[in-house]
Amino acid sequence: MTKKSYYYAMPLLLLGLTGQSWAAENNDENWADSSHKTVRQYLKEWSNDIDSWFGDTDPNNPSSATLRLMLDNRWNRYDGYSIKPRVRGKIKLPTLKRRWSLVFGDESIDNTMDDSVNPERKDPLQTKKLDRKSSRNDNASVALRFSKELKNWGGIDTDLDLGIRHGADIFLRAKVGKDWNWTETLSSRLEQIYRYGINSKHFLRSNFDVKHHESAQISNISSLFLEYTHDNDEETYWGNSIYRQHRFSGNRELNYGIFTGGPIIHKKADLTVYGPFISWRQPIYKQWVFLKPEAQYYNDRKAERTHFVNLFLRLEAVF
């Protein structure tokens, strides 16, 4: 596959999101399925081509690639409407003993353990329209990742990334995590993430989830995060979502609960945001296209805002 073909592939990736259910059902189904198949074929050829850069490929052990395309929409009466496209992909490199992969796109997506609940509640809307420069910068990340499970250390899984962001920000990112199964119905996971960039400087995040599995379909979850950034200024935030999760057939999921969070100033955690939320996720139109609406009713003491409605909607295609 030539370099020129890569540029032809990009419009096809975007075409996977543009299927419209009001078209004629049979023709629409054929078009969507063939487009999805074409994109998958391009990804396969692309991943095998990249894998060949690192050694002789094995036809019996080919490379593989996954790709997520997301369109995040947000609205509230204070900040108005904003839209943000997001991309995240991963290419496995079997020539490097399956421990290496190439990851690209918005690397902040990897900062949360469970994408079922919107992790960006503390972030205000930055713009009332599509900010092309911001979206381009956030998605302009590529890194070579080394992954290994440290079995002698109790099954700790590790990721080490070396990459570049925003065209000039060379960074090193380390992530370690461990699962505990305390009983048949109680489990927890702890993750530690540290990234240092030449331009973006320090980023540190801790995730800690505790799950009580009430049944195969219902779980009660507490999801806590601590996040520290140090670029020009130092900022530390905390947040905790306590929610109930219902999983239904057909990859449908319902989450509802309460979020609390705020900044940590002088080692003291302040509570500035709190309130309930509810979200739903399901495939639409095709099994690889998902819709996830979420409604939040939070206050914002720092901005002197009483409780108000935040609406979030994600359209996602998985390849």
PyMOL commands that set and color helices and strands:
alter all, ss='L'
color gray80, all
select helices_A, chain A and resi 3-15+25-54+94-96+107-111+132-139+151-153
alter helices_A, ss='H'
color red, helices_A
select strands_A, chain A and resi 64-76+80-93+100-105+141-150+156-165+169-181+186-197+201-213+218-230+234-248+252-265+268-269+273-283+289-300+305-318
alter strands_A, ss='S'
color yellow, strands_A
deselect
rebuild
show_as cartoon
